[in-house]
C-alpha cells in the first residue's frame, strides 16, 4: 500500500498552499500549563459541539493535553503574529515561559484563553494516533468569541484574511 502514496515532498508542497487559521492550543492541570502554535484545527460536529486538533505525538503539548484531559484552542487575531511565534518556540532560547507577558484568562488548572483570541474550551473525548501525529478530539464546553479577524498561515508566512467585494457586500447585508 505504501507505494500508492504521493511522495512526501509533493504532499508538503501542496499543503503549503492551503491557508489555515493560526491557533495556539493551551492546557493546564496535573501536567502543568503548556501552549503550542498549531495550524491543524477543525470542527468535527455541531451535535455535540466537537473539534479536533493535530499535535505532534512526541511533543510536550500532546503529552500535557492527554494528561490534563482538557485544552483550549485559541484562534489568534490577525495582530498576533508575535504570540504565534512565541508559542511556536521561536523565542524559547531567551524566554523560559511562553506565557510570560501574555494576557490570559481562566482559573488555574483550566486551559488558558489568550486575550483577544476566539477560544474553544474543550474536554478530551478521544485521541487517535495517525503517523507522527495525535489527533485529539474534544467536546466544546464553552466558546469565547474574540470578534477579530483571524491570523492565517500559508506558504510559510502569516497572512490577513481579506474579504472579496461580493463577500463584503454579503456581510454588510447581515
C-alpha positions in Angstrom: 0.0 0.0 0.0 2.8 2.4 0.8 3.8 2.6 -2.9 0.3 4.1 -3.6 1.1 7.2 -1.6 2.0 10.5 -3.0 5.7 11.4 -2.5 6.3 13.2 0.8 7.8 16.3 -0.8 4.9 16.7 -3.2 2.4 16.4 -0.4 4.2 19.0 1.7 4.5 21.4 -1.2 0.7 21.1 -1.9 -0.1 21.6 1.8 2.0 24.8 2.0 -0.6 26.3 -0.4 -3.5 25.6 1.9 -4.4 28.5 4.1 -5.1 27.8 7.8 -6.1 29.8 10.8 -3.3 30.2 13.3 -4.2 28.8 16.7 -2.5 28.2 20.0 -3.5 25.2 21.9 -3.3 25.7 25.6 -3.8 23.3 28.6 -3.3 23.3 32.3 -3.7 20.7 35.0 -1.7 17.9 36.5 0.9 18.0 33.7 1.3 21.8 34.1 0.5 24.8 31.9 1.6 24.4 28.3 0.9 26.0 24.9 1.9 25.5 21.3 1.1 27.0 17.9 -1.0 24.7 15.8 -2.5 25.1 12.3 -4.3 21.7 12.1 -7.7 22.6 13.8 -11.2 21.8 12.5 -14.7 21.5 13.6 -16.0 17.9 13.7 -19.7 18.1 14.6 -22.2 20.6 16.0 -24.2 17.7 17.7 -22.5 17.6 20.1 -20.1 20.6 19.6 -16.8 18.9 18.8 -13.5 20.0 17.3 -10.1 18.4 16.6 -6.5 19.4 16.7 -3.5 17.5 15.4 -0.4 17.6 17.7 3.0 16.0 17.1 2.7 12.8 19.1 6.1 13.2 20.8 5.6 16.8 21.8 5.2 18.3 25.2 1.8 19.8 24.3 0.5 16.4 23.2 1.6 14.7 26.5 0.2 17.6 28.5 -3.2 17.7 26.8 -3.5 13.9 27.1 -2.6 14.0 30.8 -4.7 17.1 31.7 -7.7 15.9 29.7 -8.6 19.4 28.6 -7.4 22.1 26.2 -8.4 25.4 24.7 -8.0 26.2 21.0 -7.2 29.9 20.8 -7.8 31.2 17.2 -5.4 34.2 17.1 -6.4 37.6 15.8 -4.6 38.9 12.8 -2.4 41.2 15.0 -0.9 38.3 17.0 2.0 37.0 14.8 4.4 37.6 17.7 2.2 35.4 20.0 2.1 32.7 17.3 5.9 32.9 17.0 6.3 32.7 20.8 4.2 29.5 21.1 5.8 28.0 18.1 9.0 28.0 20.1 10.9 30.7 18.2 11.6 32.6 21.4 12.4 29.6 23.7 16.2 30.4 23.7 15.6 33.6 25.6 12.1 33.3 27.2 11.7 30.3 29.5 7.9 30.6 29.9 5.9 31.0 26.7 3.0 32.6 28.7 5.3 35.3 30.2 3.8 38.7 29.4 0.9 37.2 27.5 -2.6 38.2 28.9 -4.6 35.1 29.6 -7.9 34.4 31.2 -9.1 31.4 33.2 -8.7 29.8 36.7 -5.5 27.9 37.5 -5.9 24.3 36.3 -8.1 25.3 33.4 -6.9 25.7 29.8 -5.9 29.4 29.4 -7.7 31.7 26.9 -5.3 34.2 25.3 -6.6 37.7 25.4 -8.3 38.8 22.1 -8.4 35.2 20.7 -11.6 33.3 19.9 -11.4 30.3 22.3 -12.9 26.8 22.2 -12.6 25.3 25.6 -12.7 21.5 25.3 -12.6 18.3 27.3 -10.7 15.5 25.6 -13.1 12.9 24.2 -10.6 10.7 22.4 -7.2 10.6 20.8 -6.2 8.8 17.7 -2.6 8.2 16.6 -2.0 8.7 12.9 1.5 8.7 11.5 3.6 11.1 13.5 0.6 13.0 15.0 -2.0 12.6 17.6 -5.5 13.6 16.5 -7.2 15.0 19.7 -11.0 15.2 19.5 -12.5 17.5 22.1 -16.1 18.3 23.1 -16.6 22.0 23.3 -17.8 23.2 26.7 -17.6 26.9 26.0 -16.8 29.3 23.2 -15.4 32.8 23.9 -15.7 35.0 20.8 -12.8 37.4 20.3 -14.5 39.1 17.4 -11.3 39.9 15.5 -10.3 38.7 12.0 -8.1 35.6 12.3 -4.4 35.3 11.6 -3.8 32.9 8.7 -0.8 30.8 7.6 0.1 29.9 4.0 3.3 29.4 2.1 5.4 29.6 5.2 4.3 33.1 6.4 1.4 34.9 8.1 -1.5 36.4 6.2 -4.5 38.5 6.8 -8.0 37.3 5.8 -9.4 39.9 3.4 -13.0 39.6 2.2 -13.7 39.8 -1.5 -16.0 42.5 -2.7 -19.0 40.2 -3.0 -18.3 38.7 0.5 -18.1 42.2 2.0 -21.5 43.2 0.5 -22.9 39.9 1.9 -21.5 40.8 5.4 -22.9 44.3 5.2 -26.4 42.9 4.4 -26.4 40.8 7.6 
